[in-house]
Amino acid sequence: MRSPSIKTALSQVLFSICIGIFSYLPNANAAEQISFRASGGERSLPVADLRKLVNTGEQSDLLSGLLATAKLDPNLVRGYLGVTIDIKQYDLNLVVVDKFLNSYLIELLLQDLGQALRPPGTDSASVEAIKAAIIASLADDNKISVIEFLEKYPTDIIIEVDRLTQIQARLAKDYTNLAEPLARLLQRLQMRK
């Protein structure tokens, strides 16, 4: 009976040490460019342009052109990029989030998402890059936003817009079916803290 609690405590300590070290490393391998692919075309944008939009509302010429072409309201995009989730509000910590990210159901979702968000030069999903960006975003303050996720993604990123739109539509449709099982999964993970 003692072994599981010692094992759990040791894994939490090691995980915390790794997160602590990771959160203080410079962002040398962080995303600097985002490439948006849609309907056969591709446009790239510095992540810094999105951060500037979130912080000040100002748009670079490139971002302004992209938003106009996509017929997107800059204020809506700014709001979406800046939405922040604080995991402490949900009585979660990094250990629970890590377990959640490594659960079977979430692994499947991340595999799908990894086809829409991936590093350049590969057509394969990058689940580990997505997990790394989520954990790195949460490591310093237990909060995550879309812009922080993009900044913490470990390499430049390609966003397959059409694929992402399909995933979003499917998730919205299945939300009622997924909400309860995901809540139960999180609850079980919290009990194992």
Disulfide bonds with the S-S distance in Angstrom:
none
